[in-house]
Amino acid sequence: MAAPTTIDEYLAGFPDDKRAVLQQMRERILSVRPDAVEMIKYGMPTFEMPNGYRMYFAGWAKHIGVYPVPRGDDDFETAVAPYRHAKDTVRFALREPVPRELVDRITAHIAARRAS
């Protein structure tokens, strides 16, 4: 099977239940940054912000990974702490609802990273 070249192709490779959660992630990102350009990079859905910064997510067996999630102020770090897995990685377990407001906040944080 060929590697996906679009986000729609990427999502099509998942079972319905996981695909729905991944589609929600996509929609949340685009609701915050409708000007983000969608593409596939490194085999993952990628959103290039107008300032050139990129946000990635990927579906795994038990979670969705979001990359990179750079450090923020104390309030931001408190919000992401339960999901922070590695230095710049956040994971949302597929068995739990994805915290939509936090995805919005992470997207805005990433999009603003180089804008200032």
Steps between C-alpha positions, in 0.01 A plus 500: 500500500633842406576759765224759537552829319202684649340516842186339360709203382672483839168495686358237264759255633340489845195313632184711523523570874861621486443685172217698662724612787783592261255696284386689811863588570535631144182705532610651834832611354331655197236668717779693673716551191286473186792655312726202576607303193441126525762254377670174587855525634694216661194282433280710731223757458674836505367853529728779383412828664532829309816578696662176377474307826357148469277289722475124455275230637501125460270215590646208691352182646392661828555874463530806278837672508536874442840641406679726576338659803760747624511609860280787601430705809412334830125507430548332163733238647252420776230442237712269282685322784262201521556437127866591460693188407839627396673832460282625214238225474144490627293182495124466524375149584247374248294342780419847638337801335756735351494828698386733224578825679852379569550406133385853411743646751791287377425597139495871587821459702678330210369749244617795712841352575687679223248773440625713787 
